Amino acid sequence: MSNWKYRLMRFMQGRYGGDQFNFFLIIVSFLLEVAGNIFGIRIIYWIGVAMIVFAVYRMFSRNIYKRQQENIRFMSLFDSIKGKKNSRGYYENRGSQNMGGNRKQRENRRYKDKTVYCYYNCPSCMQQVRVPAGKGKVRIKCPKCGNVFETHS
């Protein structure tokens, strides 16, 4: 049994796998196929079959970036329909949940009360300076040499 599990894991390496969009496609295709069979409308049944084929294609795809972008667009549309907005007034864009999102998003989910910082090096003495993230254009005074420089946080 473990040999098959190992073979499946090796086969799926470098492939996209499942995400929220695939889950949505599978559920809707199942509902369409059932409705097509109950009401005897063959076109609805075949649309459901096409959706399940597309979901399987997405799972086995090696173009991970494109599949992530499709999932991001779907989640953005889904969140706008639900009316979920984040703290900045934009519709929440969760990204690919199976990939964990980027580092900043993971830390924000984990430590919502903690401040996130950006780190910059002073151009004159190369001293590392910590600045709160998301403040826009900031003027930083280096604590070591006193040099003042501007950057975006």
N, C-alpha and C positions, 0 to 999 in steps of 0.2 A: 504493500500500500504506500509506504513512504517513497518508493521508487517513482510511482506515478505523480506523487506530490512534488517531488524534486524535478521531474520532467516538466510539469506544468509551470513551476516557478521559473525554470530556465526558459521556457517558451515565452512567458510573459515579460521577461526582462527586456527593457527598452520599448515596451508597448504601453499605451495610455492607461488602460483599465477602465474602471467605472467612476462616475461622478454624478452630480445631481441631475444634469441634463439627461444622461443615460437612464437614470432611474425614472425620470418623468416620461421619456420616450417609451420605456417598457410598460409602465402603468397605462399610459394612454393607448398604446397599441393593443394591450390586452383588452381594454374596455371597448375599443373599436371592433376588434375581432368578435367579441361576445355579442355586441350589438348587431354587427353584420349578420351573424348566424341566427340570432333570435328574430330579427325583422326580415331576414331573407334578402338583404341588400348586399350584393356581392362586391360592389365598389368600395363600400366602407370596410368590409373584411380585408380586401387587398391593400387598402391604405394602411391598415393595421399591420399587415404582414410586411409592407415596405418599411414602416417605422421600426419594426423589430430588427429587420435586416440592417438598417442604418445604425441602430444602437450597437449591434454586434460589430459592424465595421468600425465604429468609433472606439470600441473597447480594444480591438486588435490593432488599431492604427499605430504607426511608429512616429507620426508627425505630432508630437506631444504639444508643441507650442500652439499649433492651429486648434487642437482639441481644447486646450486651456482657454484660448480666446473665445471659442464657441460657448464654453461653459460660463465664462465671465459675462458675455452678452446675455445669455439666458438668465443668469442670476440677477443681472441688472434689471432686465425686463420683469422678472418675477417679483423682485423687491419693489419696483415702481408700481406694479399692480397692487401689491399688498400695502403700499404706502409707507414702507420702512425707510426712514432717512437716518443717516448718521448724525453726529454732533455738529458737523460743518454744514449741514443742510443738503448734502448730496445723497442720492440713493445709494444704499450700501452696496459695495462691490466686494463680495467675499472671496473671489478668486477660486482657485481649485482647492477644494477641501482635502482631497486625497493627497495632494502634494504639500499641504500644511500652510500654504500662503507664504509670503515673504517673512523675513525675520522680524521686521518692525510690526507687522500685523499680528504675528504670534505673541510677541511681547505685550502688545496692547491688549490682546484678549486675556493674557495671563495676569498682567499687572495693570488693571484699569486705573488704579489710584496713583500709580507711580509715574513720575515725570520721565519722558524719553529725552535723551540728550543727543546732540550732534557734536562731534569732535573735529576741531580744526587745528592746523599748525600755523603758528605765527610766521609770516613771510620773512621776517628779519632774523629771528633767533631759533626758529623751528620748535618753540615750546608748544606743547599740546594744550589747547584751551577747550573747555567744555561749555556748551551753550544749549539752553532748552530748545527742543525741536518745535517747529511749527510757528515760530515767531515772525517769519517773513524776513525782510531785510534788517539785519542787526549790525550795530557798530560794536566791535570788540576791542577792549584795551588789554594788551598782553600784560599779565601780572609780573613777568620776569623783566622785560626790557621797556615796557611802557608804550610800545608801538600801537597805534590805533589803525584798525583795518575794518572794512565792511564786507559782509558776506550774507548769504541767504541761509536760514536754518530750517 
